[in-house]
């Protein structure tokens, strides 16, 4: 059960007064500490539902900012709420989301703040996402104290666990973070940012409608009859059956899917035998993923994988057992929420730095679970230094979220919180 850890009123700030027009100065003043905070988070990665270190940092920073919060949501999740006296008690909030979990990858950046936990690292930039939202929390808390009229509605700050593998967003939704049950106000729309290596620092990209894919994972075990490699006629070799299955699965996209509907079927692993060159193994196992932008299409492809696996194995005198697991649904950006994101980002970053993506991407995001419930927009912010031709990819041992992206993210997130005044 979640527990309210801090529910005191926001204290009066002794800092110099800010106005909406000089919020950028306040953000810039926060950047050195947020960089330090990000480096600390980067050095202490934890996997899904184990993010106690990040959760404690979030709680500490929200308390320092005087923001009431609820902790213990979906194990380690935290939700803070910024509410001003002029907000109607029934007013709905805008939600801003960050994720906290790391990946089971051994870091190879050589950075002074590299992971201190062998085999784990922040290879997807969630340390940066968390630090950016905490910086935003501090800036908005100051604004709420000194210029509350700049915030037209309550703000929910959602720090969630387990984006990478545990559908943490789904569990946060189930815990009621989009309703008044958590923080006393329901959410009318939600926004999220993600660092992106194909985009330069200072730039933002998004897309209305389907932006990221739905996923399906599969595992096929082909069973034949093992034997001596010198007498294949006395065995039922599962390896040719597995090879034929890999080839046949490629026809799902090339011959079984309408060309105007993007889809991917990838076999990522294939295992058979134990290393002996003169033994035909009893089984062969292959596994992979399918990606679509439509749940019905995902179901159809799953059925086609099953048909191909069973019939191809049977043609080779073998049997096939299939296991599938539905992953995240597609991330579908609400058109109106996307329009808001684009308008406020252009105000915050300049027209030249904000654009629509050329195409959606086949990666997946559990932000999609929020988008199933309320109008939502997810966007990419660049982490590639403009002077570099490329940058280490997400989910690689060399990746590091760029410190320069913190300023960009905080400007956009603050602008979203203020957007009634900013765009009207």
ZAZATOR-705990 format. One line per field, with one value per residue (C-alpha): residue in one letter; y, z, x negated; residue number from 0. Coordinates in pm, 1 decimal. Example, Ala and Ser with C-alpha at 12.3 -4.5 7.8 and 13.67 -1.06 7.14 Angstrom:
2
r = A,S
py = -450.0,-106.0
pz = 780.0,714.0
px = -1230.0,-1367.0
k = 0,1
//
This chain:
424
r = X,X,X,X,X,X,X,X,X,X,X,X,X,X,X,X,X,X,X,X,X,X,X,X,X,X,X,X,X,X,X,X,X,X,X,X,X,X,X,X,X,X,X,X,X,X,X,X,X,X,X,X,X,X,X,X,X,X,X,X,X,X,X,X,X,X,X,X,X,X,X,X,X,X,X,X,X,X,X,X,X,X,X,X,X,X,X,X,X,X,X,X,X,X,X,X,X,X,X,X,X,X,X,X,X,X,X,X,X,X,X,X,X,X,X,X,X,X,X,X,X,X,X,X,X,X,X,X,X,X,X,X,X,X,X,X,X,X,X,X,X,X,X,X,X,X,X,X,X,X,X,X,X,X,X,X,X,X,X,X,X,X,X,X,X,X,X,X,X,X,X,X,X,X,X,X,X,X,X,X,X,X,X,X,X,X,X,X,X,X,X,X,X,X,X,X,X,X,X,X,X,X,X,X,X,X,X,X,X,X,X,X,X,X,X,X,X,X,X,X,X,X,X,X,X,X,X,X,X,X,X,X,X,X,X,X,X,X,X,X,X,X,X,X,X,X,X,X,X,X,X,X,X,X,X,X,X,X,X,X,X,X,X,X,X,X,X,X,X,X,X,X,X,X,X,X,X,X,X,X,X,X,X,X,X,X,X,X,X,X,X,X,X,X,X,X,X,X,X,X,X,X,X,X,X,X,X,X,X,X,X,X,X,X,X,X,X,X,X,X,X,X,X,X,X,X,X,X,X,X,X,X,X,X,X,X,X,X,X,X,X,X,X,X,X,X,X,X,X,X,X,X,X,X,X,X,X,X,X,X,X,X,X,X,X,X,X,X,X,X,X,X,X,X,X,X,X,X,X,X,X,X,X,X,X,X,X,X,X,X,X,X,X,X,X,X,X,X,X,X,X,X,X,X,X,X,X,X,X,X,X,X,X,X,X,X,X,X,X,X,X,X,X,X
py = 0.0,350.3,578.2,957.7,1046.4,1424.3,1630.1,1964.6,2295.8,2441.8,2684.7,3044.6,3067.5,3301.9,3300.1,3610.8,3641.8,3492.4,3591.2,3384.4,3587.1,3512.2,3148.5,3063.1,3227.4,3014.3,2700.9,2796.1,2847.4,2495.4,2323.6,2272.0,2091.2,1887.9,1780.3,1668.8,1489.8,1314.5,1196.8,1057.9,871.8,744.9,599.8,410.7,222.3,-30.0,-257.0,-256.5,-229.1,-211.1,163.1,244.8,478.3,690.1,685.2,816.1,1090.9,1192.6,1203.9,1405.6,1661.9,1697.5,1752.1,2013.3,2190.3,2177.6,1961.9,1713.2,1363.4,1004.7,729.0,349.3,343.3,32.4,-49.9,250.0,507.0,861.4,1123.2,1486.4,1750.7,2126.8,2301.7,2674.0,2842.5,2977.6,2630.6,2502.5,2203.0,2001.2,2117.8,1847.9,1839.2,1825.0,1535.8,1525.4,1183.9,1047.9,689.7,571.5,218.7,105.1,-185.0,-505.3,-376.1,-341.1,23.3,107.9,488.8,538.5,840.3,950.7,898.1,558.8,288.5,158.5,-157.0,-423.1,-535.7,-247.9,96.4,381.0,299.7,459.3,796.0,750.0,921.8,1229.1,1200.1,1188.0,1476.5,1692.9,1641.3,1711.5,2035.4,2119.6,2046.2,2293.1,2564.8,2521.2,2511.3,2851.6,2981.6,2851.2,3036.3,3365.1,3385.0,3124.5,3285.9,3150.2,2796.7,2765.1,2417.3,2168.7,1980.4,1610.3,1494.3,1120.7,930.1,570.9,245.0,-31.7,121.7,-113.9,-451.6,-439.8,-220.9,17.0,267.3,6.5,-56.4,316.8,353.5,65.2,242.6,541.0,799.7,947.3,983.1,1194.1,890.4,992.4,1354.4,1465.3,1558.0,1368.8,1410.7,1574.2,1522.6,1381.3,1456.5,1279.8,1342.0,1091.6,1154.0,1057.3,995.9,1076.2,1434.0,1722.7,1878.3,2167.6,2004.9,1831.7,1590.1,1430.3,1303.9,1293.8,951.1,629.8,724.3,404.4,41.7,-233.7,-538.4,-914.6,-1152.1,-1515.9,-1833.2,-2141.8,-2479.9,-2729.3,-3091.9,-3372.8,-3684.3,-3659.2,-3895.5,-3938.4,-3672.7,-3945.6,-4101.0,-3812.7,-4048.9,-4214.6,-3883.5,-3600.8,-3306.2,-2992.6,-2765.1,-2763.5,-2720.3,-2420.0,-2271.6,-2314.1,-2155.4,-1849.8,-1807.5,-1867.2,-1611.9,-1341.1,-1388.7,-1256.4,-901.9,-950.6,-1157.8,-1167.4,-803.1,-517.5,-301.8,17.5,-125.5,-117.2,-432.5,-605.6,-971.3,-1040.3,-1369.2,-1262.9,-1595.4,-1947.8,-2223.5,-2595.0,-2855.7,-2832.6,-2792.1,-3146.8,-3151.5,-3514.1,-3498.4,-3407.4,-3239.9,-3328.4,-2968.1,-2627.2,-2303.9,-1966.4,-1644.1,-1295.1,-998.9,-862.3,-490.9,-318.3,6.7,-166.5,-417.8,-612.9,-640.5,-760.6,-1036.0,-1138.8,-1159.4,-1367.2,-1613.9,-1626.4,-1698.5,-1993.3,-2131.9,-2106.3,-2258.6,-2561.1,-2638.2,-2584.2,-2809.1,-3074.7,-3065.6,-3165.9,-3441.8,-3231.3,-3053.4,-2689.8,-2543.2,-2168.0,-1924.9,-1562.2,-1262.9,-938.3,-644.9,-276.4,-133.8,127.8,477.8,692.1,1067.5,1260.9,1524.0,1809.0,1719.6,1696.7,2039.0,2173.6,2007.5,2155.6,2505.9,2534.7,2370.8,2628.1,2904.2,2745.6,2637.4,2839.6,2740.8,2608.8,2353.9,2188.2,1964.5,1662.7,1329.3,1191.4,851.9,671.2,430.2,59.0,90.1,55.8,263.3,193.7,559.8,402.6,284.1,645.0,738.0,471.8,655.9,1031.3,1259.5,1227.4,1331.4,1173.7,1351.4,1301.1,1555.9,1541.7,1422.2,1429.6,1720.1,1915.2,1896.1,1512.5,1306.3,1026.9,932.5,600.7,440.8,383.3,46.9,27.6,19.7,352.0,557.8,857.1,1108.4,1452.0,1708.6,1979.1,1810.7,1885.6,2254.8,2177.8,1930.7,2158.8,2450.4,2237.7,2076.4,2412.1,2558.6,2270.9,2339.5,2704.2,2646.2,2822.2,3149.9,3063.0,2987.8,3181.0
pz = 0.0,-75.0,215.0,227.5,330.6,322.6,330.8,478.8,315.5,79.7,277.1,174.2,-32.0,77.8,-271.3,-492.7,-658.2,-1001.0,-1266.8,-1556.9,-1787.6,-1601.4,-1523.5,-1759.8,-1516.7,-1234.1,-1445.1,-1528.0,-1159.5,-1085.2,-1358.1,-1169.2,-886.8,-1126.2,-1313.4,-985.0,-898.2,-1235.9,-1198.3,-855.5,-996.0,-1285.9,-1043.2,-849.6,-1103.6,-999.1,-1195.9,-1222.8,-891.6,-704.7,-757.0,-385.9,-432.4,-698.5,-505.5,-193.3,-395.0,-544.0,-201.8,-57.1,-339.0,-331.8,43.4,-2.0,-255.5,-14.7,-248.4,-89.1,-228.9,-206.5,-209.8,-224.6,-543.4,-754.1,-507.1,-554.9,-745.2,-615.7,-711.5,-605.6,-648.2,-682.9,-605.8,-560.8,-351.7,-662.2,-812.5,-790.4,-553.5,-841.4,-1094.9,-1292.2,-1315.3,-1593.4,-1531.5,-1612.5,-1606.0,-1557.2,-1525.1,-1278.5,-1363.9,-1520.2,-1744.0,-1693.3,-1900.6,-1796.2,-1840.2,-2066.0,-2066.3,-1843.2,-1687.8,-1334.6,-1235.2,-1408.3,-1247.7,-916.4,-953.2,-1177.0,-1456.0,-1421.4,-1581.2,-1685.4,-2055.5,-2150.0,-1978.0,-1700.6,-1467.7,-1689.2,-1708.8,-1328.4,-1276.9,-1534.6,-1367.3,-1023.7,-1154.9,-1300.5,-961.9,-787.5,-1048.1,-1044.3,-664.5,-652.0,-915.0,-720.8,-408.3,-571.3,-885.7,-847.3,-1124.7,-1368.7,-1301.5,-1436.9,-1289.8,-1043.8,-1153.4,-1089.1,-1096.5,-1167.6,-1099.0,-1201.2,-1171.2,-1421.9,-1766.1,-1922.6,-1845.9,-1579.2,-1719.7,-1429.9,-1592.5,-1598.5,-1226.7,-1157.4,-1346.4,-1143.0,-826.4,-924.0,-1010.0,-1282.0,-1042.5,-739.5,-521.5,-544.6,-464.0,-445.9,-813.3,-1133.4,-1442.9,-1757.0,-1974.3,-1939.8,-2106.3,-2113.8,-2261.0,-2360.2,-2459.6,-2822.2,-2984.9,-3342.5,-3245.1,-3150.0,-2804.2,-2802.8,-3036.1,-2979.0,-3205.5,-3172.5,-3381.5,-3341.6,-3352.1,-3334.2,-3237.3,-3089.8,-3144.2,-2965.4,-2884.4,-2881.7,-2767.9,-2873.9,-2797.2,-3017.9,-2903.1,-3187.7,-3079.1,-3298.9,-3229.0,-3154.2,-3287.4,-3428.0,-3678.7,-3911.3,-3932.2,-3986.3,-4148.6,-3810.0,-3641.7,-3684.2,-3687.4,-3527.3,-3666.1,-4031.9,-3898.2,-3695.0,-3989.9,-4214.8,-3949.5,-3929.7,-4307.0,-4316.1,-4042.4,-4269.7,-4499.6,-4230.1,-4313.1,-4678.2,-4784.8,-4507.8,-4400.1,-4588.8,-4716.6,-4576.1,-4221.2,-4072.3,-3892.0,-3780.4,-3700.6,-3575.0,-3461.2,-3207.1,-3066.9,-3198.4,-2977.9,-3040.1,-2913.3,-2649.8,-2860.8,-2982.2,-3359.0,-3398.7,-3217.6,-3358.0,-3070.6,-2950.8,-2952.6,-3100.6,-2954.5,-3116.4,-2979.3,-3097.1,-3113.5,-3330.8,-3353.6,-3488.7,-3438.3,-3396.6,-3132.9,-3375.2,-3613.5,-3325.4,-3250.8,-3615.9,-3642.2,-3324.2,-3476.5,-3797.0,-3602.9,-3438.4,-3770.5,-3942.3,-3649.8,-3617.4,-3985.4,-4069.8,-3784.6,-3894.2,-4248.4,-4101.0,-3884.4,-3569.4,-3337.4,-3229.0,-2898.4,-2897.5,-2607.1,-2666.9,-2437.6,-2523.3,-2435.1,-2427.1,-2639.0,-2903.6,-2781.5,-2945.8,-2905.2,-2873.4,-3152.0,-2920.4,-2658.6,-2934.5,-3061.6,-2709.4,-2686.5,-3019.2,-2940.9,-2596.4,-2712.3,-2989.5,-2734.3,-2504.2,-2762.8,-3075.9,-3391.4,-3565.5,-3290.6,-3287.8,-3562.5,-3641.6,-3670.1,-4020.4,-3911.1,-3596.8,-3440.6,-3371.5,-3016.4,-2736.6,-2427.9,-2131.2,-2139.0,-2368.6,-2063.2,-1954.8,-2309.9,-2303.7,-2013.5,-2075.3,-2362.0,-2379.8,-2574.1,-2566.1,-2727.2,-2793.2,-2685.7,-2843.6,-2654.8,-2944.0,-2936.2,-3261.9,-3348.3,-3348.5,-3647.3,-3426.0,-3061.4,-2872.5,-2905.8,-2627.9,-2453.6,-2526.9,-2274.7,-2406.9,-2372.9,-2140.9,-2119.7,-2209.3,-1929.3,-2180.3,-2233.0,-1874.0,-1951.1,-2263.7,-2084.8,-1787.9,-2014.9,-2202.6,-1889.9,-1716.7,-2028.2,-2036.3,-1675.5,-1764.5,-2111.3,-2072.5,-2023.2,-2271.9,-2577.1,-2533.3
px = 0.0,-125.8,-205.4,-195.2,-547.2,-527.3,-211.0,-317.0,-220.9,-476.6,-698.9,-758.8,-1074.6,-1352.2,-1500.8,-1476.7,-1140.8,-1089.3,-841.8,-716.1,-937.3,-1259.7,-1188.2,-1472.9,-1715.0,-1581.0,-1622.0,-1979.7,-2054.4,-1929.5,-2130.5,-2459.9,-2280.6,-2067.8,-2380.4,-2532.3,-2210.1,-2198.2,-2555.8,-2469.3,-2169.3,-2380.8,-2634.2,-2365.2,-2147.8,-1885.6,-1654.1,-1275.3,-1089.8,-1421.0,-1480.8,-1504.4,-1801.3,-1632.1,-1304.2,-1477.0,-1648.3,-1313.6,-1148.2,-1436.2,-1422.1,-1042.8,-1057.8,-1332.5,-1110.2,-815.4,-606.6,-363.6,-405.5,-288.3,-549.6,-535.8,-327.0,-396.8,-675.1,-905.4,-700.0,-650.7,-392.0,-419.7,-148.7,-188.4,139.4,203.0,473.1,646.9,696.3,1052.5,1072.3,1217.2,958.5,782.5,405.1,153.7,-87.8,-459.2,-627.8,-980.6,-1107.7,-1373.8,-1494.8,-1821.5,-1928.2,-2133.5,-2427.5,-2791.3,-2893.1,-3188.3,-3178.3,-3481.4,-3310.3,-3401.5,-3037.8,-3002.3,-2792.4,-2919.8,-2710.7,-2869.6,-2639.3,-2393.0,-2385.1,-2158.4,-2184.9,-1853.1,-1886.8,-1634.0,-1880.9,-1843.8,-1466.2,-1442.7,-1686.3,-1505.8,-1169.2,-1317.4,-1466.9,-1127.2,-968.5,-1199.4,-1140.4,-762.0,-749.1,-921.4,-682.0,-380.4,-491.8,-576.7,-362.7,-86.3,116.1,-144.4,-17.7,338.0,394.0,241.8,-69.9,-126.5,-487.1,-498.8,-821.6,-758.8,-952.4,-1007.8,-971.1,-1223.7,-1074.1,-807.8,-527.3,-565.4,-330.9,-54.9,-97.3,-103.8,225.0,367.7,249.2,465.0,200.1,421.8,715.7,792.7,711.0,344.5,267.8,630.0,669.6,738.3,522.1,662.4,351.7,1.0,-332.8,-668.2,-1013.7,-1283.1,-1643.6,-1708.8,-2045.6,-1941.3,-1854.3,-2083.4,-2084.6,-1839.8,-1589.5,-1255.9,-1069.8,-727.2,-436.4,-57.8,104.0,-101.6,-456.7,-600.4,-510.4,-324.0,-534.9,-494.0,-767.9,-772.7,-964.8,-941.4,-1071.3,-1108.4,-1133.0,-1259.4,-1461.7,-1830.7,-2092.3,-2439.8,-2540.6,-2667.4,-2318.6,-2075.0,-1824.8,-1774.3,-1693.7,-1445.2,-1679.3,-1525.3,-1797.7,-1680.9,-1327.4,-1438.5,-1629.2,-1326.3,-1108.3,-1333.7,-1309.0,-935.0,-869.6,-1008.5,-708.6,-475.8,-583.5,-676.2,-374.8,-111.7,-95.1,67.7,-221.1,-69.8,-74.7,-426.2,-535.4,-853.9,-918.9,-1270.3,-1419.9,-1680.1,-1806.9,-1856.5,-1997.5,-2049.3,-2291.2,-2561.3,-2873.0,-2934.7,-2986.2,-2878.8,-2546.0,-2204.6,-2021.7,-1676.4,-1546.8,-1611.5,-1477.7,-1434.3,-1292.9,-1223.1,-990.1,-712.4,-625.3,-315.6,-126.0,210.1,322.9,540.9,246.8,28.8,280.1,294.8,-82.1,-95.7,147.7,-55.0,-376.1,-201.8,-73.8,-410.5,-600.5,-374.1,-336.9,-702.6,-810.5,-560.8,-698.4,-1035.2,-894.2,-912.3,-672.0,-670.3,-558.3,-495.6,-494.0,-396.5,-373.0,-200.3,-424.8,-343.9,-61.3,-146.3,-223.0,43.3,13.0,337.0,354.6,457.8,196.6,-64.8,35.3,-13.6,-356.1,-465.1,-339.4,-496.2,-820.9,-851.7,-805.2,-1063.9,-1322.9,-1252.4,-1068.1,-1378.6,-1442.4,-1100.4,-963.9,-753.7,-932.4,-967.6,-833.5,-723.5,-972.2,-944.3,-1074.9,-820.5,-738.9,-515.5,-408.2,-148.7,48.4,104.7,202.4,473.9,639.5,599.3,487.8,111.0,-195.4,-541.3,-835.2,-1206.2,-1466.3,-1809.6,-2117.6,-2366.6,-2614.6,-2563.1,-2931.8,-2925.0,-2812.8,-2684.5,-2638.8,-2629.4,-2289.2,-2041.6,-2083.9,-2456.9,-2746.3,-2880.3,-2561.3,-2527.6,-2244.2,-2384.8,-2393.1,-2299.9,-1964.0,-1861.3,-1814.6,-1612.2,-1386.4,-1325.8,-1231.2,-978.1,-831.7,-791.7,-631.5,-383.8,-289.3,-223.7,-78.4,257.4,71.1,-201.0,11.0,333.7
k = 0,1,2,3,4,5,6,7,8,9,10,11,12,13,14,15,16,17,18,19,20,21,22,23,24,25,26,27,28,29,30,31,32,33,34,35,36,37,38,39,40,41,42,43,44,45,46,47,48,49,50,51,52,53,54,55,56,57,58,59,60,61,62,63,64,65,66,67,68,69,70,71,72,73,74,75,76,77,78,79,80,81,82,83,84,85,86,87,88,89,90,91,92,93,94,95,96,97,98,99,100,101,102,103,104,105,106,107,108,109,110,111,112,113,114,115,116,117,118,119,120,121,122,123,124,125,126,127,128,129,130,131,132,133,134,135,136,137,138,139,140,141,142,143,144,145,146,147,148,149,150,151,152,153,154,155,156,157,158,159,160,161,162,163,164,165,166,167,168,169,170,171,172,173,174,175,176,177,178,179,180,181,182,183,184,185,186,187,188,189,190,191,192,193,194,195,196,197,198,199,200,201,202,203,204,205,206,207,208,209,210,211,212,213,214,215,216,217,218,219,220,221,222,223,224,225,226,227,228,229,230,231,232,233,234,235,236,237,238,239,240,241,242,243,244,245,246,247,248,249,250,251,252,253,254,255,256,257,258,259,260,261,262,263,264,265,266,267,268,269,270,271,272,273,274,275,276,277,278,279,280,281,282,283,284,285,286,287,288,289,290,291,292,293,294,295,296,297,298,299,300,301,302,303,304,305,306,307,308,309,310,311,312,313,314,315,316,317,318,319,320,321,322,323,324,325,326,327,328,329,330,331,332,333,334,335,336,337,338,339,340,341,342,343,344,345,346,347,348,349,350,351,352,353,354,355,356,357,358,359,360,361,362,363,364,365,366,367,368,369,370,371,372,373,374,375,376,377,378,379,380,381,382,383,384,385,386,387,388,389,390,391,392,393,394,395,396,397,398,399,400,401,402,403,404,405,406,407,408,409,410,411,412,413,414,415,416,417,418,419,420,421,422,423
//
